[in-house]
Amino acid sequence: MLLAGCVTVGPDYVPPEVSAPAHWTAELEGGLTAKHVDTQALANWWTALNDPILSSLIERAVAGNLDLKEARARVREARARRGISQADRFPTIYTTVSASQNHSSEETGSGETRELYAAGFDASWELDLFGGIWRSVEAAEAELRASEEDLRDVLVSLLAEVALNYVEVRSFQTQLSIAEANLDAQTETYNITQWRFEAGLTTQLDVEQARYNLEQTRSQIPTLQTGLERARNRLAVLLGHHPGFLKDALAEPKAIPVTPLEIAVGVPADVLRRRPDVRRAERQLAAQTAQVGVATADLYPKLSLIGSIGLEALSPGNLFLSCARTSAIGSNIGWTIFDAGRIRQNIKVQTAVQEQALIQYEAAVLTALEEVENALVAYADEQVRRRSLVKASQAAQRAVDLAQNQYVSGLIDFQVVLDAQRSLLSLQDQLATIEGEVTSNLITLYKALGGGWTSLVPNEKK
């Protein structure tokens, strides 16, 4: 028994080795650097956008989001399950108290009435000879850690979603402002065209062209307003409130948050150590490895110790006399001799599930690296596109001003004015969209780097 008590069957868990690239494949441009990532700065990455409203929304989402509350409840569930597994390592003691009265038949017995009173404690304890219980505790501990990483992963996704929807709100507001400003300018152009027509300086064709250009711009506004309402409603739900909750709070248009000049992204190995989804997959692999040991332990004998101590008497007054004491002690050894291969097949099942967990871990590693690489490329390339659109938008504004002056002077056809106005509206709208995409790509990059969980995940009791 002493020798067997030192045996823990099944494989011992060894963390898998993953060879991460030494550096990122994507070119680090647009302020991206391979400098070491400041863990605290990455944990509070939204502060780099310098937007107090966004910071307030983040705090409220952490407090009220329903998915995050559910993830916290799963952590509590896993902690309780670990407690159940740990309890199996100790004896089970329970007590009983009974009182009975039996009357026998006068035809078959003495016809007497007898009373029996009893009280006592019973105990049983399964000795963990081959480590099956220990492996179950090991699995429960790993599952708990996996649930904690799941909580962190939910938090990382939540903060990114809040920020992305907030940027979307500001992008729609900017696009609405552009559309309304162009609507005012085109209304003025229409009035000028109408005046020139009444003065006999132009034709009805110019008036109708100015009108359809004006109405086409007006038709875009309801679509933008719908998108704005959807983004605000989604943001409210992320905070744990009903749709429309933030309509007044986010009614005033604000600029899209500006990205910082420099962003440290570190190296791939740092990301793999920090990403909650990768850490969760590793802990799930550890838990399943322990389950192989739990299944293997069923191949071996199980030894249980049982015992009881109590009192029995024919009357309540004699129940506590020394002569009323009873006791028993014993042991029970059980060993499955034949089960048609059920235990061995279960070991194969758990081993196959362990292989799946390893594959899922490797897939999580590749997905993490892919997401970061894609985010790096998107962030850098969209900044190049933004610079070009800024120059194009400025040139389009100058073209509109020149076209309107020359048209009023009768030097060019009205079609040139229409083309210039349409181009300006299109470029300004694209520029507003790309401004939001640049910031959104930075948020996506922070999410891919695993930012947002270090300082905000509550310290749950161990």
Steps between C-alpha positions, in 0.01 A plus 500: 500500500780741585672431166176523305415828673797659326370407153314749282402333176452673168721750317657792685424828327782673317420838338537477121791676337403749233759664281388859447660713226776729619331804348188606312481446125310823440697820461467713813394835356270783599637530852519126571819387676639169624577651840413305813133543585421677827260254665315767696465726196364209295258413780357853472553548127187715449659783701744547210204630295458782753120498497336537845160391368645176366676437831172550684319258268773240555458519878123471475526201267729318743242555773183422305565276199297179517752279319765604751266423790434157351875437466550595865226255596680226304815572703303459822353175366846367414629597843214311667565195279863506606378499861287193429802318356716594796232375742533150352847475655359504853275264703125537491339503845127507563278447798169321554243509779208259500212387722268211421220299661421145391199293607511129416201280428362290784437216253860480374691676772487616857255781435736741672573859406867586483669835458846565358695824519829557315744781424842492341757609245597317183814572298639386166823588325625392160880495505648653186740210437563570133439873477159500333361753745818707482475508121138618526613782731775584253245513217262718702782741585593531132135551405478779756803672348350452154176666612700793640675538164160481333387789720802699388433414137140620532632821655751556220226455239254715692733799532587480132131479402412801716780705345418388144133589539592833656725578204217397270270748675753780452557397138129517419476838672792629294347368179168661592673834559669473161176411326315787667777748414494386138122521504525866604759570230297326233187685611687824447613380158143408412381847603769661286403283205133588548584870510710475183219315326249766595744763372528316170868417550461121500255226407249289687741209459748658744219551752389137483857373521557712810175367647580130451850553635347664809236231551752221450705638790185544709412132443823386665417661834228253615735205431772661709251574779389137501859382528561745784199374695604138454851573626366684805253223576767235471723700732221528757443123497874439546476712814210286625225756430200512270532639145470876491659542842794697357309711247517820704847432641645457149277750322768768468740425211863453598814439298622148434770413759850561366753217514830550686820571307680185615372154587725228643401150385786291638578159353279195425611310812365782718159474336478124554577543868240775539204395282222362724367267229841334461541474876149352528576237234819402685311455829231296325774273366635460855152414629444238233842345566394452861175339385706228329642421845151493653392245238819293543447474877184294436724212390627455854344387832318743723534475878245655733507515880168498683414539866228596737450584866167541671251428775210254512247447781149377560406819683604862471630504856753223430624647173798678656617217726841349427345165428298653212806578292553332162785518251614345175801533270584338173637536151377438151712421195338522160658412168332474164589159359294508180315785332538405132770762450299800621781647713766461232272651237434794732878549531519511120214750494671731749832466316334594172336801667844596633636491144215724391581744781862513383389572144265771627787656692721500191214650299454773763869586469479529121178702518660743746802555276277538194278760667797711605665481158175602328444784747854632447457507123153655516606775740807598298331486158191695605722785619655520153152512352396769748790727403403473133134571573590807706689645204223400258230656719690825528546514123130420447399789727716739299352362178145564624582858597660567161217334308232702678682830442557424133142385451362820652729689264367298208837345416410131537204267460291411805585132456852578621357642823287189553792267442718696741234498772435128464871425513543715810213327680632158406856577611391660826279202574785260423734704718257487794465126449875444482558710812271265686661193342850608604390532862297179474802317361705620796231370737502168314879492536478557875247218520724270296790580734286385793464841658238601751489239775791536739367778720125466462435131568385480864723301732279204576556311825723198453 
